[in-house]
Amino acid sequence: MRTSLALLNLLHERTRLLVAIAGVAFAVILMFMNLGFLGALSQTAAQFYTRFNADLFLISPQALEITSAKAFPRERLYQVAGVEGVQRVMPLYINYLQWRNPETSESRAIFAFGINPDDPAFALPELESAAGKAALRQPNVVFFDRLSRPEYGPQDIGTVTEADRRKITIVGQYELGGGFSADGTVIMSDQNFRRLFDPFPLSQISLGLIQLSDNTNPEVARNAVASLLPADVEVFTQAGIIARDRDYWINTTSTGFIFGMGVAVSLVVGVVIVYQILYTDISSHLKQYATLKAMGYRSRFLVSTVLQEALILAILGYIPGLIVAVLLYQITLAATSGTLPVSMTLTRMGFVLILTVLMCGVSGLVSVNKVIQTDPAEVF
């Protein structure tokens, strides 16, 4: 059985091989982390909408995404309540308020939802029960998100604090998460929302939720609803409004650009590292390569040897990079209390493996040019 010349070249200098593996692994980790954050950004864009009990959504065209929703008349909901297939319409009120940490007295912006307690606006069991609805109707109370950042202070039921200089009591908890959109969320009744954000009128809503009856086609219903409404409101299916928010976060904001650029920079770093390693290896074995050329070996064989070295480096660097990335994902999840959903997927693993092989392949093709252009007579 023949021993690979490429493998022997790499094993000849063990220290250089370890440095090369570490360099490739570093680039792999950078790619995984940036893609992980980019994927989390995409997931959090859908986080709210998947927890709403709605099939269609009304939103102002001036809204960039859900946390920047602009108010529009509540009458728009009532205009479409009689459309065939529409089972229920529900107003939703959205805004930020200043939440006071009862321990440190520091204030921090928190994302607030206002709902009619009788409306099943959220698919959250804590709010769907009779006890939860009764608790929500009390004045100056909220339900608090367990996944909110700890900087908001104690989140236990019965905790009393201030929100926008008004005394507030936590009477319930739920799990929703805010991701990149918000560090924490609270849900309150529409009457409490009106009190906190006075003079915010309940006749102006931030988001319209529309439930459809069973066997109703969302696209058909969306077209029927859209045909009845003026230009001050847009209608989306759940998939459509999620795609709208994702496009904003990934393609419009600097956050999406930074993570996308991070992947590109990781590739460049990897190409440079692998090129330096392969170029150094070729330079140290230049006489051996020249001897092979003098013996009649064609450039194809030499290119194949260098590309094999690049492939070996790609595989050896990818494995530890993947292991470290999985550990970093777990650390990120723990540090963010699960609000930043970075998770390893088979698709991402395969994509990064392909990028790693391409990265090392490009480095190999660039570095082998020195061997191809070398004249054996000049070397000796």
C-alpha positions in Angstrom: 0.0 0.0 0.0 1.5 3.3 -1.0 2.0 6.1 1.5 0.7 9.5 0.5 3.4 12.0 -0.4 1.2 14.8 0.8 0.8 13.2 4.2 4.5 12.6 4.6 5.2 16.2 3.7 2.9 17.4 6.4 4.2 14.9 9.0 7.8 15.8 8.3 7.4 19.0 10.4 5.0 18.1 13.3 5.2 21.6 14.8 4.3 23.3 11.6 1.4 20.8 11.1 0.0 21.6 14.5 0.2 25.3 13.8 -1.5 24.8 10.5 -4.3 22.8 12.2 -4.7 25.5 14.8 -4.9 28.1 12.1 -7.6 26.3 10.1 -9.5 25.5 13.3 -9.4 29.2 14.3 -10.9 30.2 10.9 -13.6 27.4 11.3 -14.5 28.7 14.8 -14.9 32.2 13.4 -17.2 31.0 10.6 -19.3 28.9 13.0 -19.7 31.8 15.5 -20.6 34.4 12.9 -23.0 32.0 11.1 -24.5 31.1 14.5 -25.2 34.7 15.4 -26.6 35.3 11.9 -28.8 32.3 12.3 -29.9 33.5 15.8 -30.7 36.8 14.3 -32.9 35.1 11.7 -34.6 33.0 14.3 -35.4 35.8 16.7 -37.0 37.7 13.9 -39.6 34.9 13.9 -39.7 34.5 17.7 -42.7 36.7 18.4 -44.8 35.9 15.4 -44.7 32.1 16.1 -46.2 32.7 19.6 -49.1 34.8 18.4 -52.5 33.0 17.8 -52.8 34.5 14.4 -52.7 33.5 10.7 -52.7 37.0 9.3 -51.1 40.3 10.5 -52.0 43.9 9.9 -49.1 46.3 10.3 -48.3 49.9 9.3 -46.1 50.2 6.2 -44.0 52.7 8.2 -42.9 50.0 10.6 -39.4 48.6 10.0 -40.0 45.5 12.2 -42.2 44.6 15.1 -40.4 46.6 17.8 -40.7 49.8 15.7 -44.4 49.2 14.9 -46.4 52.4 14.1 -49.9 53.0 15.2 -52.9 52.7 12.8 -56.7 52.9 13.4 -58.3 49.9 15.2 -61.2 50.3 12.7 -59.0 48.5 10.1 -59.5 45.3 12.1 -63.2 45.7 12.2 -63.3 46.4 8.5 -62.1 42.8 7.8 -63.9 41.0 10.6 -66.7 40.0 8.1 -64.4 38.6 5.4 -65.1 35.0 4.6 -62.7 32.7 6.6 -61.9 35.3 9.3 -62.8 33.8 12.7 -61.5 36.4 15.1 -59.7 39.8 15.0 -57.5 41.0 18.0 -55.7 44.3 18.6 -52.2 44.3 19.9 -50.4 47.3 21.5 -46.6 47.6 21.5 -44.2 50.0 23.1 -41.1 50.3 25.2 -41.2 51.4 28.9 -38.5 52.0 31.5 -38.4 49.2 34.0 -36.9 49.9 37.4 -34.7 47.3 39.0 -36.1 47.1 42.6 -32.7 46.1 44.0 -30.4 48.5 42.2 -33.0 51.3 41.4 -31.5 51.4 37.8 -33.9 51.7 34.9 -33.7 49.7 31.7 -36.0 49.7 28.6 -38.2 46.7 28.4 -40.6 45.7 25.5 -44.3 45.8 26.5 -47.3 44.1 24.9 -50.8 45.2 25.6 -53.8 42.8 25.0 -57.4 42.4 25.8 -57.4 39.7 28.5 -60.3 38.0 26.8 -58.4 37.7 23.5 -56.2 34.6 23.0 -53.5 36.7 21.4 -50.6 34.6 22.6 -50.1 30.9 22.5 -49.0 30.9 26.1 -50.7 28.6 28.6 -50.1 31.0 31.5 -52.3 33.6 29.7 -54.9 31.2 28.4 -56.1 29.9 31.8 -59.0 31.5 33.6 -56.7 32.4 36.5 -54.2 34.1 34.2 -56.9 36.2 32.5 -58.3 37.2 35.9 -54.9 38.2 37.1 -54.2 40.2 34.0 -57.4 42.3 34.5 -56.1 43.7 37.8 -54.9 47.4 37.7 -51.1 48.1 37.5 -50.0 44.5 37.0 -47.9 42.7 34.4 -46.9 39.2 33.4 -43.1 39.0 33.2 -40.9 37.0 30.8 -38.7 34.4 32.5 -36.2 34.7 29.7 -35.6 38.4 30.3 -32.1 39.6 31.2 -31.2 39.4 35.0 -30.4 43.1 34.9 -34.1 43.8 35.3 -33.9 42.5 38.9 -36.2 40.1 40.7 -38.8 38.5 38.5 -40.8 36.5 41.0 -44.5 36.7 41.3 -45.5 39.4 43.8 -42.4 41.6 43.1 -43.3 45.2 43.2 -41.4 47.9 41.3 -41.9 50.9 39.1 -42.4 51.2 35.3 -42.4 54.7 33.9 -42.8 56.1 37.4 -45.9 54.0 38.1 -46.1 51.2 40.7 -46.2 47.8 39.0 -46.7 44.3 40.4 -45.7 41.1 38.7 -48.6 38.7 38.9 -47.5 36.0 36.5 -44.7 34.7 34.4 -44.3 33.2 30.9 -41.4 32.3 28.5 -41.1 34.1 25.2 -37.6 35.7 24.9 -36.7 38.8 23.0 -33.4 37.9 21.2 -31.9 40.8 19.3 -35.1 42.8 19.5 -35.4 43.2 23.2 -33.6 42.3 26.4 -36.9 41.4 28.1 -40.7 41.6 27.6 -43.8 42.1 29.7 -47.5 41.5 28.9 -50.3 43.6 30.4 -53.9 44.3 29.7 -54.9 47.0 27.2 -56.3 49.1 30.1 -53.0 49.0 32.0 -51.2 49.7 28.7 -53.4 52.8 28.3 -52.5 54.0 31.8 -48.8 53.5 31.4 -48.6 55.1 28.0 -51.2 57.8 28.6 -52.3 59.5 26.4 -52.0 56.5 24.1 -55.6 55.9 22.8 -56.8 52.3 22.5 -58.4 53.3 19.2 -54.8 53.3 17.7 -53.2 49.8 17.6 -49.7 48.6 16.8 -50.4 45.2 15.3 -53.6 43.6 14.1 -54.0 39.8 14.7 -56.4 37.8 12.5 -57.4 34.2 13.2 -58.7 32.2 10.3 -61.2 29.4 10.5 -60.0 25.8 9.8 -59.4 24.9 6.1 -59.1 28.6 5.1 -56.2 29.3 2.7 -54.1 32.0 4.3 -53.0 33.5 0.9 -56.5 33.6 -0.4 -57.7 35.2 2.8 -54.8 37.7 2.8 -55.7 38.8 -0.7 -59.4 39.3 0.3 -58.4 41.3 3.4 -55.9 43.4 1.5 -58.5 44.4 -1.1 -60.6 46.0 1.5 -58.0 48.1 3.3 -56.5 51.5 2.4 -52.7 52.1 2.0 -52.1 53.0 5.7 -51.9 49.3 6.6 -50.3 46.2 5.0 -51.5 42.5 5.4 -49.1 39.6 5.7 -49.3 35.9 6.4 -47.2 34.6 9.2 -44.5 33.4 6.8 -44.7 36.8 5.0 -44.2 39.0 8.0 -41.4 36.8 9.3 -39.6 37.1 6.0 -40.2 40.9 6.2 -38.6 41.2 9.6 -35.7 38.8 8.7 -35.0 40.9 5.6 -34.8 44.0 7.7 -32.5 42.5 10.3 -30.2 40.7 7.9 -30.1 43.0 4.9 -30.8 46.4 6.3 -29.3 46.7 9.8 -25.6 46.8 10.5 -26.0 43.7 12.7 -26.7 41.4 9.8 -23.9 43.1 7.8 -21.4 42.7 10.6 -22.0 38.9 11.0 -22.0 38.4 7.2 -18.8 40.3 6.9 -17.4 38.2 9.8 -17.9 35.1 7.7 -16.0 36.6 4.8 -13.2 37.8 7.0 -12.9 34.4 8.5 -12.5 32.9 5.0 -9.8 35.4 4.2 -7.9 34.7 7.4 -8.1 31.0 6.8 -6.8 31.4 3.2 -3.9 33.5 4.4 -3.0 31.1 7.2 -3.1 27.9 5.0 -1.3 29.7 2.2 1.6 30.6 4.5 1.8 27.1 5.8 1.7 25.4 2.3 4.1 28.0 0.8 6.6 27.4 3.6 6.3 23.7 3.1 6.8 24.0 -0.6 9.8 26.2 -0.2 11.4 23.8 2.3 10.8 20.9 -0.1 11.6 22.8 -3.3 14.6 20.6 -4.2 12.5 17.5 -3.8 9.7 18.9 -6.0 12.4 19.9 -8.6 13.8 16.4 -8.6 10.3 15.0 -9.2 10.0 17.3 -12.2 13.4 16.3 -13.5 12.4 12.7 -13.2 9.4 13.3 -15.5 6.6 13.9 -13.1 4.1 16.3 -14.6 2.8 19.5 -13.0 -0.6 17.7 -12.6 1.0 15.3 -10.0 2.6 18.2 -8.1 -0.6 20.1 -8.0 -2.5 17.0 -6.9 0.0 16.5 -4.0 -0.3 20.1 -2.8 -4.1 20.0 -3.0 -4.1 16.7 -1.0 -2.1 18.5 1.7 -4.7 21.3 1.6 -7.6 18.8 1.9 -5.9 17.0 4.8 -5.4 20.4 6.6 -9.1 21.2 6.0 -10.3 18.0 7.6 -7.8 18.1 10.5 -8.6 21.7 11.2 -12.4 21.3 10.8 -12.8 18.6 13.5 -11.4 20.6 16.5 -13.0 23.8 15.1 -16.4 22.1 15.2 -15.9 20.7 18.7 -14.9 24.1 20.1 -17.8 25.9 18.2 -20.3 23.5 19.8 -18.9 24.3 23.2 -19.0 28.0 22.5 -22.6 27.7 21.4 -23.5 26.1 24.7 -21.6 28.9 26.6 -23.5 31.5 24.6 -26.9 29.9 25.3 -26.1 29.8 29.1 -24.8 33.4 29.2 -27.9 34.7 27.4 -30.3 32.5 29.4 -31.4 30.9 26.2 -32.6 34.2 24.6 -30.0 34.0 21.8 -30.9 30.7 20.0 -27.5 29.7 18.6 -27.6 26.0 17.8 -25.5 23.7 15.7 -27.4 22.3 12.7 -26.4 19.6 10.1 -26.9 22.2 7.3 -24.5 24.6 9.0 -22.0 21.9 9.7 -22.0 20.9 6.0 -21.8 24.5 4.8 -18.8 25.3 7.0 -17.1 22.0 5.9 -17.6 23.0 2.2 -16.2 26.5 3.0 -13.2 25.1 4.8 -12.4 22.8 1.9 -12.7 25.6 -0.6 -10.7 27.9 1.6 -7.8 25.4 1.8 -8.2 24.5 -1.9 -7.7 28.1 -2.9 -4.7 28.4 -0.7 -3.3 25.2 -2.3 -3.8 26.4 -5.8 -2.1 29.8 -5.1 0.8 28.3 -3.3 1.5 25.5 -5.8 2.2 28.1 -8.5 5.8 28.4 -7.1 6.4 24.7 -7.9 4.9 24.8 -11.4 7.0 27.8 -12.4 10.3 26.4 -10.9 12.9 25.2 -13.4 14.8 22.2 -12.0 18.0 23.5 -13.6 17.8 26.7 -11.6 17.2 24.9 -8.3 20.4 22.8 -8.7 
